[in-house]
C-alpha cells in the first residue's frame, strides 16, 4: 500500500510540475516586449482655406501666361494684359493639421483644363509651394501649418480665350513621410 501511495504521490508531483511549467510559459508569452514598437505618427488633415484666382485680364493679340506666386503676386508674359477691375488675384492656401515635426511632401497632379462660362478653355499648371516640398510641420496639432501654392495659367489668343468666368479642378497629393 505504501508503494502505491508513493506512485500516486510521484504522479501528482509530476502533474503539478507540468501544470506549473505551463503557467510559467503562459506568463512569459503575456509579457510586454522590452523593445517597444514605434507608435503611430498620427495622420494629417488638409483644409482648403483659399482657392486660386488669376483676376481680370485680356489675352492680347497672341495670348501668353499669367503667373501667381506663392505670395499672391501676379505677373504676365506674352501679349496678356493684366486688368485692375476690382477682381482679386491670389494663390491657393491650404492648412495642414499634423503632429509637430511631421514630414510632408507635395505631389502636384497633371495640368488642369479650365473651361469658360461662355466657351473657351485655358490650361493651369501648379507651381511650387511655400514652404518648399518636402517640409516639416512647425505647429503642434490642433494648430495648423499653412501651405501656399501658386500656378501658371496658359492663355490662348482671343479666338480661344473667350471672355467669361473660368473654372476647373486641380489635384494635389499631400504625402506624410
DODOSE-302057 format. One record per residue: y, z, x of N, C-alpha, C in turn; residue in one letter. Coordinates in pm, whole numbers, plus 50000, padded with zeros to 5 digits. Layout:
<kolnus>
[[Y Z X] [Y Z X] [Y Z X] 'A']
...
</kolnus>
This chain:
<kolnus>
[[49882 50000 50081] [50000 50000 50000] [50126 50000 50087] 'X']
[[50120 50078 50195] [50232 50082 50284] [50256 49944 50346] 'X']
[[50156 49872 50374] [50164 49738 50430] [50231 49643 50331] 'X']
[[50197 49659 50203] [50259 49575 50100] [50407 49605 50089] 'X']
[[50444 49733 50096] [50585 49771 50089] [50661 49717 50209] 'X']
[[50601 49718 50325] [50666 49661 50443] [50688 49511 50428] 'X']
[[50590 49441 50367] [50604 49296 50345] [50717 49270 50245] 'X']
[[50721 49351 50137] [50828 49333 50038] [50964 49364 50102] 'X']
[[50968 49470 50179] [51093 49509 50243] [51139 49397 50339] 'X']
[[51050 49338 50413] [51082 49227 50505] [51130 49105 50426] 'X']
[[51062 49080 50314] [51101 48966 50232] [51241 48989 50172] 'X']
[[51272 49108 50122] [51403 49140 50065] [51509 49133 50175] 'X']
[[51477 49179 50292] [51572 49173 50404] [51604 49029 50438] 'X']
[[51503 48944 50442] [51526 48802 50471] [51611 48738 50361] 'X']
[[51582 48772 50235] [51657 48717 50123] [51803 48762 50131] 'X']
[[51829 48889 50158] [51965 48938 50171] [52037 48870 50288] 'X']
[[51965 48849 50396] [52023 48782 50512] [52066 48639 50476] 'X']
[[51983 48566 50402] [52015 48428 50360] [52135 48429 50267] 'X']
[[52137 48525 50172] [52250 48533 50079] [52378 48563 50156] 'X']
[[52376 48658 50247] [52494 48690 50326] [52538 48573 50412] 'X']
[[52441 48504 50470] [52473 48388 50552] [52541 48279 50469] 'X']
[[52493 48255 50347] [52557 48153 50263] [52696 48198 50219] 'X']
[[52717 48325 50198] [52851 48372 50164] [52946 48355 50281] 'X']
[[52899 48380 50400] [52983 48363 50518] [53020 48216 50536] 'X']
[[52925 48126 50520] [52956 47984 50536] [53046 47936 50424] 'X']
[[53031 47990 50303] [53118 47953 50191] [53261 47994 50223] 'X']
[[53278 48114 50276] [53411 48163 50311] [53474 48079 50420] 'X']
[[53397 48034 50513] [53455 47956 50621] [53505 47820 50571] 'X']
[[53446 47764 50465] [53495 47639 50410] [53623 47660 50330] 'X']
[[53644 47781 50279] [53759 47807 50195] [53884 47843 50275] 'X']
[[53875 47855 50405] [53990 47893 50485] [54091 47780 50492] 'X']
[[54219 47816 50505] [54322 47714 50521] [54320 47664 50664] 'X']
[[54353 47537 50683] [54349 47484 50820] [54457 47549 50905] 'X']
[[54427 47566 51032] [54524 47625 51124] [54628 47523 51167] 'X']
[[54598 47395 51153] [54690 47287 51189] [54737 47223 51059] 'X']
[[54852 47264 51001] [54891 47213 50869] [54920 47063 50872] 'X']
[[54890 47000 50762] [54919 46858 50746] [55068 46842 50718] 'X']
[[55129 46729 50757] [55272 46711 50729] [55295 46706 50578] 'X']
[[55404 46764 50535] [55436 46767 50392] [55493 46635 50346] 'X']
[[55505 46621 50216] [55566 46503 50156] [55714 46503 50192] 'X']
[[55765 46397 50255] [55904 46398 50297] [56000 46391 50179] 'X']
[[55950 46369 50060] [56037 46356 49943] [56066 46210 49917] 'X']
[[56102 46183 49797] [56129 46044 49763] [56280 46020 49763] 'X']
[[56317 45893 49757] [56458 45859 49749] [56486 45805 49609] 'X']
[[56608 45827 49564] [56655 45773 49437] [56783 45698 49465] 'X']
[[56794 45576 49412] [56911 45492 49436] [56990 45478 49306] 'X']
[[57121 45500 49314] [57210 45490 49199] [57310 45378 49225] 'X']
[[57329 45289 49125] [57431 45185 49136] [57562 45244 49089] 'X']
[[57661 45244 49176] [57792 45301 49145] [57891 45191 49109] 'X']
[[57885 45079 49180] [57980 44971 49156] [57916 44836 49185] 'X']
[[57933 44741 49093] [57883 44605 49112] [57984 44526 49195] 'X']
[[57938 44421 49261] [58024 44339 49346] [58110 44245 49260] 'X']
[[58234 44223 49304] [58324 44130 49236] [58405 44053 49341] 'X']
[[58424 43924 49317] [58499 43839 49410] [58640 43811 49364] 'X']
[[58680 43864 49247] [58815 43844 49196] [58837 43703 49148] 'X']
[[58964 43667 49133] [59001 43533 49086] [59030 43443 49205] 'X']
[[58996 43315 49190] [59019 43218 49297] [59013 43078 49239] 'X']
[[59060 42981 49318] [59049 42839 49283] [58966 42773 49392] 'X']
[[58870 42686 49355] [58783 42627 49458] [58853 42530 49553] 'X']
[[58977 42490 49521] [59044 42392 49605] [58977 42256 49591] 'X']
[[59008 42165 49680] [58955 42029 49670] [58807 42020 49704] 'X']
[[58761 42100 49803] [58623 42087 49851] [58542 42215 49847] 'X']
[[58597 42323 49794] [58523 42450 49791] [58525 42517 49928] 'X']
[[58437 42610 49945] [58429 42688 50068] [58352 42816 50040] 'X']
[[58402 42927 50089] [58334 43054 50063] [58435 43167 50051] 'X']
[[58389 43273 49984] [58466 43397 49972] [58376 43507 50027] 'X']
[[58433 43587 50116] [58356 43695 50178] [58416 43828 50136] 'X']
[[58332 43917 50084] [58372 44054 50054] [58304 44142 50159] 'X']
[[58386 44219 50231] [58331 44306 50336] [58277 44435 50276] 'X']
[[58213 44515 50360] [58160 44643 50313] [58272 44740 50278] 'X']
[[58394 44714 50326] [58508 44800 50292] [58582 44749 50168] 'X']
[[58541 44631 50117] [58603 44576 49996] [58714 44477 50021] 'X']
[[58740 44441 50147] [58843 44341 50173] [58787 44201 50145] 'X']
[[58877 44107 50115] [58836 43971 50078] [58898 43872 50174] 'X']
[[58817 43773 50217] [58866 43662 50298] [58803 43534 50244] 'X']
[[58864 43422 50276] [58815 43293 50227] [58804 43194 50342] 'X']
[[58717 43094 50323] [58705 42983 50418] [58715 42853 50340] 'X']
[[58734 42743 50412] [58739 42612 50347] [58865 42597 50264] 'X']
[[58852 42529 50151] [58967 42499 50066] [58987 42603 49955] 'X']
[[58907 42707 49952] [58918 42808 49847] [59054 42879 49856] 'X']
[[59116 42897 49740] [59246 42963 49732] [59228 43095 49657] 'X']
[[59249 43210 49722] [59239 43338 49650] [59359 43354 49557] 'X']
[[59336 43401 49436] [59444 43421 49340] [59456 43570 49309] 'X']
[[59580 43615 49301] [59606 43756 49268] [59653 43762 49123] 'X']
[[59556 43761 49032] [59587 43761 48888] [59549 43893 48823] 'X']
[[59540 43999 48902] [59504 44130 48847] [59355 44150 48830] 'X']
[[59274 44052 48869] [59128 44067 48862] [59083 44123 48997] 'X']
[[59030 44245 48996] [58997 44309 49123] [58876 44247 49193] 'X']
[[58870 44268 49322] [58754 44228 49402] [58709 44350 49480] 'X']
[[58579 44366 49495] [58526 44484 49563] [58379 44463 49597] 'X']
[[58332 44547 49690] [58194 44545 49737] [58104 44619 49639] 'X']
[[57972 44603 49655] [57875 44683 49580] [57866 44819 49646] 'X']
[[57854 44921 49563] [57838 45057 49615] [57715 45119 49551] 'X']
[[57629 45171 49635] [57509 45243 49591] [57514 45382 49651] 'X']
[[57448 45476 49586] [57433 45609 49643] [57285 45643 49647] 'X']
[[57245 45703 49759] [57104 45737 49779] [57090 45889 49783] 'X']
[[57003 45938 49697] [56971 46081 49698] [56835 46096 49765] 'X']
[[56834 46170 49874] [56711 46190 49951] [56729 46315 50037] 'X']
[[56618 46369 50086] [56632 46482 50179] [56715 46441 50301] 'X']
[[56796 46533 50349] [56880 46505 50465] [56794 46461 50583] 'X']
[[56838 46355 50653] [56765 46305 50768] [56662 46198 50735] 'X']
[[56649 46162 50606] [56555 46057 50568] [56603 45924 50626] 'X']
[[56514 45850 50689] [56550 45719 50745] [56528 45614 50636] 'X']
[[56633 45536 50610] [56630 45434 50505] [56664 45299 50568] 'X']
[[56585 45197 50534] [56618 45061 50576] [56639 44977 50451] 'X']
[[56723 44877 50464] [56760 44792 50351] [56710 44651 50376] 'X']
[[56645 44596 50276] [56597 44458 50283] [56665 44380 50171] 'X']
[[56752 44286 50210] [56820 44202 50111] [56723 44096 50059] 'X']
[[56731 44071 49929] [56648 43969 49868] [56701 43830 49898] 'X']
[[56643 43728 49836] [56689 43590 49858] [56829 43571 49800] 'X']
[[56893 43461 49840] [57024 43428 49783] [57012 43422 49631] 'X']
[[57117 43469 49563] [57118 43471 49417] [57203 43356 49366] 'X']
[[57163 43298 49254] [57242 43195 49189] [57322 43260 49078] 'X']
[[57455 43241 49083] [57542 43291 48978] [57573 43176 48884] 'X']
[[57560 43199 48757] [57587 43095 48658] [57715 43129 48583] 'X']
[[57792 43022 48550] [57921 43039 48486] [57912 43042 48335] 'X']
[[58008 43109 48273] [58013 43117 48126] [58042 42981 48064] 'X']
[[58102 42888 48138] [58133 42754 48089] [58052 42647 48162] 'X']
[[57942 42688 48227] [57863 42596 48308] [57898 42617 48455] 'X']
[[57831 42546 48540] [57855 42558 48683] [57770 42666 48744] 'X']
[[57763 42665 48877] [57686 42765 48949] [57742 42782 49090] 'X']
[[57714 42900 49146] [57752 42931 49284] [57638 43012 49344] 'X']
[[57637 43021 49477] [57531 43093 49546] [57589 43217 49614] 'X']
[[57519 43330 49600] [57560 43456 49660] [57459 43499 49765] 'X']
[[57508 43526 49885] [57425 43581 49993] [57477 43721 50023] 'X']
[[57385 43818 50024] [57424 43954 50058] [57444 43966 50209] 'X']
[[57545 44043 50248] [57574 44066 50389] [57520 44202 50431] 'X']
[[57561 44247 50545] [57515 44375 50599] [57565 44492 50516] 'X']
[[57514 44608 50546] [57552 44730 50475] [57632 44822 50567] 'X']
[[57701 44916 50505] [57767 45025 50579] [57726 45154 50510] 'X']
[[57653 45240 50576] [57612 45234 50715] [57511 45122 50740] 'X']
[[57506 45076 50865] [57416 44966 50901] [57270 45012 50888] 'X']
[[57187 44919 50843] [57044 44946 50824] [56971 44930 50957] 'X']
[[56877 45018 50990] [56837 45141 50921] [56935 45254 50953] 'X']
[[56940 45351 50863] [57028 45465 50883] [56958 45591 50835] 'X']
[[57017 45703 50869] [56962 45833 50830] [57056 45895 50727] 'X']
[[56999 45948 50618] [57084 46012 50518] [57151 46134 50580] 'X']
[[57275 46160 50539] [57355 46263 50604] [57386 46381 50513] 'X']
[[57344 46374 50389] [57376 46479 50292] [57245 46532 50234] 'X']
[[57227 46665 50231] [57104 46716 50169] [57107 46696 50017] 'X']
[[56991 46666 49958] [56982 46650 49812] [57019 46782 49747] 'X']
[[57088 46782 49637] [57114 46670 49546] [57238 46589 49582] 'X']
[[57296 46611 49700] [57406 46526 49744] [57356 46384 49767] 'X']
[[57449 46292 49781] [57412 46151 49794] [57484 46086 49913] 'X']
[[57414 45994 49977] [57470 45915 50087] [57516 45782 50030] 'X']
[[57642 45747 50051] [57697 45622 49996] [57664 45504 50086] 'X']
[[57626 45393 50024] [57595 45269 50096] [57678 45156 50033] 'X']
[[57757 45087 50115] [57838 44973 50070] [57774 44845 50119] 'X']
[[57770 44745 50032] [57713 44614 50069] [57810 44506 50026] 'X']
[[57842 44417 50120] [57929 44305 50092] [57848 44178 50068] 'X']
[[57918 44068 50046] [57849 43943 50019] [57936 43823 50048] 'X']
[[57870 43707 50054] [57939 43579 50073] [57906 43489 49956] 'X']
[[58009 43444 49886] [57994 43355 49772] [58025 43213 49818] 'X']
[[57929 43123 49802] [57950 42982 49838] [58003 42910 49714] 'X']
[[58123 42856 49729] [58195 42793 49618] [58194 42641 49639] 'X']
[[58151 42570 49538] [58149 42423 49546] [58283 42364 49506] 'X']
[[58293 42231 49506] [58416 42166 49462] [58438 42189 49311] 'X']
[[58557 42156 49261] [58588 42182 49119] [58488 42119 49020] 'X']
[[58422 42010 49058] [58326 41947 48967] [58203 42035 48946] 'X']
[[58172 42121 49043] [58054 42207 49038] [58092 42350 48998] 'X']
[[58207 42395 49045] [58253 42530 49017] [58353 42524 48902] 'X']
[[58300 42524 48782] [58381 42513 48661] [58446 42650 48633] 'X']
[[58574 42652 48595] [58639 42780 48567] [58563 42861 48461] 'X']
[[58559 42991 48482] [58491 43081 48388] [58449 43208 48458] 'X']
[[58371 43286 48388] [58319 43412 48443] [58177 43386 48490] 'X']
[[58147 43423 48614] [58015 43400 48672] [57940 43532 48688] 'X']
[[57812 43526 48664] [57730 43647 48681] [57591 43608 48728] 'X']
[[57521 43705 48782] [57385 43682 48829] [57324 43814 48875] 'X']
[[57203 43806 48921] [57130 43924 48966] [57087 43903 49111] 'X']
[[57110 44005 49193] [57057 44001 49328] [56964 44120 49347] 'X']
[[56875 44108 49445] [56774 44209 49469] [56793 44272 49606] 'X']
[[56781 44405 49609] [56789 44481 49732] [56674 44581 49729] 'X']
[[56605 44595 49842] [56499 44695 49853] [56543 44802 49951] 'X']
[[56537 44927 49906] [56567 45041 49993] [56433 45102 50032] 'X']
[[56398 45095 50159] [56271 45147 50209] [56291 45281 50277] 'X']
[[56208 45377 50238] [56207 45506 50305] [56105 45498 50417] 'X']
[[56148 45523 50540] [56057 45512 50654] [56004 45647 50694] 'X']
</kolnus>
